[in-house]
């Protein structure tokens, strides 16, 4: 069985009230190339910094070979870090940059005195030992003969290799790499991806890598940890995550996908785009599911031989394939093929069972904790909304003094009554007029689902999320107000006493 070299157990990291990493648990096997993948701000660099010791977890444990190192300082941990900006010393040449850590390092040497007694002593490395280690590191990164070169004269790729050499010369058990290819151009980045993977093979040490680049993660990793909002969304092999995404975020973030809503109609049968298809996933009959079909898994054919018929909206040449957008009824599907089609052409589309992946929807409704105000409105998610409080007590009504009157004639003052608020995904609209709705926030996520967009708006203060569907196209980070019709807000009493 593989040895767990690093393990995070229920790790949370918070800065004040801001939770950056929430209850994170995973392990890294010895010798593995593992990648933290996610959008900016998802917590991947914070996780790396906690493993390195630059940040300490608020709660939970970080184990190295089973030993708790959560509070251990960085210099006591068997890890070295390569940063995006490399952090090379501009006044030192290549040799001195790589040798810097070795000159500060002390090793334990064993000796024997005249009486045959053995003793140990901490000593600095000799000049010869340092030179040998630097030479070996330069060979690994393919920079032999560069010892006397100034780092200022090196290209971005060469500087990155010097940074890696400086990290591996200390022979760490774990190498941490924080977006080390981010400063390179596309061609150099692709070359370095291959070199890093080969370097990992030669060294045999554990690589923990951070990137927001999906192709980078798929190219190099043994295992990928997909993160969003400080939470692990999925852990798996590159192929496993690509073929079997756990949710719509992963499906949308890793590669390109057609994501649609569907309904299971029978055993291994699902209906989407108005048609029923055979599939390989098993769900309960009539269950609502998210359907993922990768563009390369849709095959074009003659209309009379097809499961779906559509009209070509656009054709874009991508170098190794054409990206073809096809209108199928009210849906838009993206197809990738080495064959081209003409805009306006009517074509057929077929999807085989192994090209269809079903997932449980992550979001089915919005639920919030709320409080009834003195105006019989409901306060939740940093805002205040009009609502029908009579639904809390069937047969009740509001009198002229704004008291709730029960069928028995008893009057209730609902002020400060705690309630659960539920709003459907189709019951929310947004506006760029900040005064139009009951609360405001930024759009943090947009996923196209064939005939509509699924948006998430997050409020500023309490960071509550509104998830909803819309046919309108918005931009991520747009600041909007959230509008919910009074009749669409469902209320339920919590187990608390109301004032009489």
C-alpha positions in Angstrom: 0.0 0.0 0.0 1.3 3.5 -0.9 2.6 5.6 2.0 0.8 8.8 2.9 3.5 11.4 3.1 1.2 14.3 3.7 -2.3 14.3 5.1 -4.7 17.1 5.9 -7.4 16.2 8.5 -10.4 18.6 8.8 -8.3 21.7 8.1 -9.9 25.1 8.3 -8.2 28.4 7.7 -9.9 31.7 8.6 -8.9 35.3 8.7 -11.3 36.8 11.2 -14.8 35.9 10.0 -13.5 35.1 6.4 -13.2 31.4 6.0 -10.7 30.6 3.2 -10.4 26.9 3.7 -13.3 24.9 5.2 -13.0 21.4 6.7 -10.5 20.1 4.1 -9.3 16.5 4.3 -7.1 14.6 1.8 -3.8 12.8 1.6 -0.8 12.8 -0.7 1.0 9.5 -1.5 4.8 9.4 -1.4 6.3 10.1 -4.9 3.0 11.4 -6.3 2.6 14.4 -8.6 -0.6 16.0 -7.2 -2.1 19.3 -8.3 -4.4 21.7 -6.6 -6.6 23.1 -9.4 -9.2 25.9 -9.2 -10.0 29.5 -10.0 -8.3 32.4 -8.4 -9.3 32.9 -4.8 -10.4 29.2 -4.3 -7.8 28.6 -1.5 -5.3 26.5 -3.4 -2.2 28.7 -2.6 -3.4 29.0 1.1 -3.4 25.2 1.3 0.1 25.0 -0.2 1.3 27.7 2.3 -0.1 25.7 5.2 1.7 22.6 4.1 4.9 24.7 3.7 4.4 26.3 7.2 4.1 29.9 6.0 0.4 29.9 7.2 -0.9 27.9 10.2 -4.4 26.2 10.2 -7.1 27.7 12.3 -8.2 24.2 13.2 -7.5 20.6 12.0 -4.2 18.8 11.6 -1.4 18.5 8.9 0.4 15.3 9.2 3.8 14.4 7.7 4.3 10.6 7.7 1.7 10.4 10.5 3.4 13.1 12.7 1.5 16.3 13.4 3.5 19.3 11.9 0.6 21.8 12.0 2.6 24.2 14.2 6.1 23.4 13.0 8.0 26.4 11.4 8.9 26.3 7.7 12.6 25.6 8.3 11.8 22.5 10.3 9.6 20.9 7.5 11.1 18.6 4.9 9.7 20.7 2.0 11.0 23.4 -0.4 8.9 25.8 -2.4 9.2 27.2 -5.9 7.2 30.4 -6.3 5.7 32.0 -9.4 8.1 35.0 -9.2 11.0 32.6 -8.5 12.5 35.0 -5.9 16.1 34.7 -7.2 18.9 36.9 -5.9 19.7 39.3 -8.7 23.2 40.1 -7.3 24.2 36.4 -7.3 25.1 34.3 -10.2 23.4 30.9 -11.0 25.9 28.9 -8.9 25.5 31.2 -5.8 21.7 31.3 -6.1 21.5 27.5 -6.0 24.2 27.2 -3.3 22.6 29.7 -1.0 20.5 27.3 0.9 23.4 24.8 1.2 25.7 27.4 2.7 23.1 27.9 5.5 22.4 24.2 6.0 24.0 22.1 8.7 24.3 18.3 8.6 25.0 15.8 11.3 28.4 14.0 10.7 29.5 10.9 12.6 33.1 10.7 14.0 35.2 8.2 16.0 37.9 9.4 18.5 41.2 7.6 19.4 39.4 5.5 22.0 37.0 4.1 19.4 34.1 6.1 20.8 31.6 7.4 18.3 30.1 10.9 18.4 28.2 13.2 16.1 28.6 16.9 15.3 26.5 19.4 13.4 28.6 21.0 10.7 28.3 23.1 7.6 28.8 21.5 4.2 32.3 21.8 2.7 33.0 23.8 -0.5 33.5 20.5 -2.4 30.2 19.0 -1.1 28.3 22.2 -2.1 29.9 22.2 -5.6 29.0 18.6 -6.2 25.4 19.1 -5.1 25.0 22.3 -7.3 26.5 20.5 -10.3 24.0 17.6 -9.8 21.1 20.0 -9.5 22.1 21.8 -12.7 22.3 18.5 -14.6 18.8 17.7 -13.5 17.4 21.0 -14.8 19.5 20.9 -17.9 21.6 24.0 -17.1 25.2 22.5 -17.1 27.7 25.2 -17.8 25.5 28.1 -16.5 27.2 28.3 -13.1 28.8 31.8 -13.7 25.9 33.3 -15.6 24.1 36.3 -14.1 20.4 35.4 -13.5 19.5 38.7 -15.1 20.8 37.4 -18.5 18.6 34.2 -18.4 15.3 33.7 -20.1 12.1 33.2 -18.1 12.3 29.4 -18.6 15.9 29.3 -17.5 15.2 31.4 -14.4 12.4 29.0 -13.5 14.8 26.1 -13.8 17.3 27.8 -11.5 14.5 28.3 -9.0 13.7 24.5 -9.2 17.4 23.6 -8.9 17.7 25.8 -5.8 14.7 24.0 -4.3 15.8 20.4 -5.1 19.5 20.9 -4.2 18.5 20.6 -0.5 17.0 17.2 -1.2 13.5 17.9 0.2 11.1 15.0 0.5 8.3 17.2 -0.9 8.6 20.0 -3.5 5.9 22.6 -3.5 5.3 24.6 -6.7 3.0 27.6 -6.6 2.1 28.4 -10.2 5.7 28.3 -11.3 4.9 28.5 -15.0 2.6 31.5 -14.7 5.1 34.1 -15.9 6.1 32.1 -19.0 4.7 32.5 -22.5 2.5 29.8 -23.9 5.2 27.9 -25.9 7.7 28.0 -23.0 4.9 26.9 -20.6 4.1 23.8 -22.7 7.8 22.9 -22.9 8.3 23.3 -19.2 5.2 21.1 -18.4 6.9 18.2 -20.2 10.2 19.0 -18.5 8.7 19.2 -15.0 6.9 15.8 -15.5 10.2 14.2 -16.6 12.0 15.9 -13.7 9.5 14.5 -11.3 10.2 11.0 -12.7 14.0 11.3 -12.4 13.9 12.8 -8.8 11.2 10.4 -7.5 10.2 12.9 -4.8 6.6 14.2 -4.1 5.5 17.2 -6.1 2.6 19.3 -4.9 1.6 21.7 -7.6 -0.8 24.7 -7.7 -2.4 26.0 -10.9 -5.6 27.5 -12.3 -4.7 26.1 -15.8 -6.7 23.0 -16.5 -4.5 21.8 -19.4 -1.5 22.1 -17.1 -3.1 20.0 -14.5 -4.3 17.3 -17.0 -0.9 17.1 -18.7 1.3 16.7 -15.6 -0.6 15.2 -12.7 -1.0 11.8 -11.2 -3.9 13.1 -9.1 -5.9 16.4 -9.3 -7.7 18.0 -6.4 -10.3 20.4 -7.8 -11.1 23.2 -5.4 -13.8 26.0 -5.3 -14.5 28.4 -2.5 -12.1 26.7 -0.1 -13.8 23.3 -0.5 -12.6 20.2 -2.3 -15.0 19.5 -5.1 -13.4 16.3 -6.5 -10.2 14.2 -6.2 -9.2 11.8 -8.9 -6.9 11.0 -11.8 -7.0 13.5 -14.8 -8.9 11.0 -16.9 -11.3 10.1 -14.1 -12.2 13.8 -13.4 -12.5 14.6 -17.1 -14.7 11.6 -17.9 -16.7 11.5 -14.6 -17.0 15.1 -13.1 -18.6 15.1 -9.7 -20.7 18.2 -10.3 -21.4 21.0 -12.8 -18.6 23.2 -11.4 -16.0 20.5 -12.2 -17.6 19.7 -15.6 -17.5 23.4 -16.5 -14.1 24.1 -15.1 -12.2 21.0 -16.5 -12.3 21.2 -20.3 -15.3 22.1 -22.3 -18.8 20.6 -21.7 -22.4 20.7 -22.8 -24.3 20.8 -19.5 -28.0 20.4 -19.5 -30.9 19.6 -17.2 -32.5 16.1 -17.8 -35.0 13.7 -16.4 -34.4 9.9 -15.9 -37.2 8.1 -17.8 -36.3 4.5 -17.0 -33.4 2.1 -16.3 -30.3 3.7 -17.9 -32.4 6.1 -19.9 -32.4 9.9 -19.7 -34.4 12.6 -21.5 -32.7 15.9 -22.5 -32.9 18.2 -25.5 -36.5 16.8 -26.0 -35.2 13.3 -26.7 -34.6 10.1 -24.7 -31.1 8.6 -24.8 -29.5 5.4 -23.5 -26.8 6.0 -20.9 -24.6 4.1 -18.5 -25.5 5.8 -15.1 -28.3 4.5 -12.9 -30.7 6.8 -11.2 -34.3 6.6 -9.9 -37.0 7.0 -12.5 -38.3 10.6 -12.8 -35.2 11.9 -10.9 -34.0 15.3 -12.1 -30.3 15.2 -13.1 -27.6 17.3 -14.7 -26.4 15.9 -18.0 -22.8 16.4 -19.2 -21.8 15.6 -22.8 -18.2 16.5 -23.9 -18.1 18.2 -27.3 -15.9 15.5 -28.8 -18.5 12.9 -27.8 -21.2 14.3 -30.2 -20.9 12.9 -33.7 -22.2 14.6 -36.8 -24.2 12.7 -39.4 -27.0 13.0 -41.9 -30.2 14.3 -40.4 -32.2 11.1 -41.3 -29.7 9.0 -39.4 -29.6 11.1 -36.2 -31.0 11.2 -32.7 -31.0 15.0 -32.9 -31.4 17.5 -35.8 -30.1 21.0 -35.8 -28.8 24.0 -37.7 -25.2 25.1 -37.6 -24.8 28.5 -36.0 -21.0 28.9 -36.1 -17.8 27.1 -37.1 -14.5 28.1 -35.6 -11.2 26.4 -36.5 -9.2 25.6 -33.4 -6.0 24.2 -35.0 -6.5 20.5 -34.3 -10.3 20.5 -34.7 -13.3 22.6 -35.6 -15.6 23.9 -32.9 -19.2 23.8 -34.3 -22.2 25.3 -32.5 -25.5 23.7 -33.4 -29.0 25.0 -32.6 -31.2 22.0 -31.7 -34.7 23.4 -31.0 -34.2 25.9 -28.1 -30.8 24.3 -27.1 -27.3 25.1 -28.3 -24.8 22.3 -28.4 -21.0 22.6 -29.0 -19.4 19.9 -31.2 -15.7 19.3 -31.7 -14.7 17.5 -34.8 -11.9 17.2 -37.4 -14.6 17.6 -40.0 -16.1 21.0 -40.8 -19.6 22.1 -41.7 -21.1 25.3 -43.2 -23.0 27.9 -41.2 -26.7 27.5 -41.8 -26.3 23.8 -42.8 -28.9 21.4 -41.3 -27.1 18.4 -39.8 -27.8 15.4 -37.5 -26.2 14.6 -34.2 -25.7 11.3 -32.4 -24.5 10.7 -28.8 -23.5 7.2 -27.7 -24.4 5.9 -24.1 -20.7 6.2 -22.9 -20.7 9.9 -24.0 -23.5 10.8 -21.5 -22.6 11.4 -17.9 -25.4 12.0 -15.3 -24.9 13.8 -12.0 -27.2 14.8 -9.0 -27.8 18.5 -9.2 -25.9 20.4 -6.5 -28.6 23.1 -6.3 -32.3 22.4 -6.3 -33.6 25.4 -4.3 -32.4 28.3 -2.1 -32.9 28.1 1.6 -32.0 30.9 4.1 -32.5 31.7 7.8 -34.7 34.8 8.1 -36.4 37.1 10.6 -39.8 38.8 10.3 -39.6 42.6 10.7 -42.1 44.9 12.3 -43.4 45.7 8.8 -44.2 42.1 8.1 -41.4 41.8 5.7 -38.7 39.2 5.9 -35.0 40.0 6.5 -32.4 37.6 5.2 -29.2 37.5 3.1 -28.2 41.1 3.9 -31.5 42.4 2.6 -35.2 42.8 3.3 -38.0 41.5 1.1 -41.8 41.8 1.0 -43.5 38.5 1.8 -46.8 37.0 2.7 -46.6 36.2 6.4 -50.1 34.7 6.4 -48.7 31.5 4.9 -47.2 30.8 8.4 -50.7 30.3 9.8 -53.3 29.0 7.4 -56.5 31.0 7.4 -54.9 34.0 9.0 -55.0 37.6 7.8 -53.3 41.0 8.5 -55.5 43.6 10.2 -55.2 47.4 9.9 -52.7 47.6 12.8 -50.4 45.1 11.0 -51.1 42.3 13.4 -51.5 38.8 12.2 -55.0 37.6 13.1 -55.6 33.8 13.5 -58.9 32.1 12.5 -59.6 32.0 16.3 -59.4 35.8 16.4 -56.1 35.8 18.4 -53.7 38.5 17.4 -49.9 37.9 16.9 -47.0 40.3 16.6 -44.6 38.5 14.4 -41.7 41.0 14.9 -38.4 39.1 15.3 -40.0 35.7 14.6 -37.3 33.4 13.1 -38.3 31.7 9.9 -36.9 29.5 7.2 -37.0 31.1 3.8 -37.2 29.1 0.6 -36.9 30.4 -3.0 -37.0 28.4 -6.2 -34.2 28.5 -8.8 -36.7 29.9 -11.3 -38.1 32.6 -9.0 -35.2 35.1 -8.9 -34.3 37.9 -11.3 -31.5 40.4 -11.1 -31.0 44.0 -12.2 -28.1 46.4 -12.6 -30.2 49.0 -10.7 -28.9 48.6 -7.2 -32.1 49.9 -5.7 -34.4 47.5 -7.6 -34.2 44.5 -5.3 -34.2 43.5 -1.7 -30.4 42.9 -1.5 -27.3 43.2 -3.7 -24.2 41.2 -4.5 -21.7 40.1 -7.1 -22.1 37.4 -9.8 -19.5 34.8 -8.8 -20.5 31.9 -11.2 -22.0 31.5 -14.6 -22.7 28.1 -16.2 -24.5 27.7 -19.5 -27.0 24.8 -19.5 -28.0 24.5 -23.1 -31.0 26.8 -23.1 -30.3 29.0 -20.0 -27.6 30.2 -17.7 -27.3 29.1 -14.0 -26.0 32.1 -12.0 -24.8 32.5 -8.5 -24.9 35.9 -6.8 -23.1 36.3 -3.5 -23.9 39.1 -1.0 -21.1 41.2 0.3 -21.5 41.1 4.1 -22.7 37.7 5.1 -21.7 36.0 1.8 -25.0 34.3 1.2 -25.5 32.8 -2.2 -28.5 33.1 -4.5 -28.6 30.4 -7.2 -31.1 30.8 -10.1 -31.7 30.3 -13.8 -32.0 33.0 -16.4 -32.0 33.3 -20.2 -30.1 36.6 -20.0 -26.3 36.7 -20.4 -24.4 38.6 -17.6 -20.7 38.9 -16.8 -18.9 37.4 -13.8 -18.3 40.0 -11.0 -21.3 42.2 -12.2 -22.8 44.0 -9.2 -26.5 43.4 -9.2 -29.6 43.6 -7.1 -31.7 40.5 -6.3 -35.4 40.7 -7.1 -37.8 38.1 -5.7 -41.6 38.5 -6.1 -43.6 38.5 -2.9 -45.6 35.4 -3.9 -42.4 33.4 -4.6 -41.0 33.6 -1.1 -42.0 30.5 0.9 -41.9 30.8 4.7 -41.9 28.2 7.5 -41.7 28.8 11.3 -38.7 27.8 13.2 -39.1 26.1 16.6 -39.2 29.4 18.6 -41.9 31.2 20.5 -43.6 34.2 18.9 -44.6 37.3 20.8 -48.3 37.6 21.6 
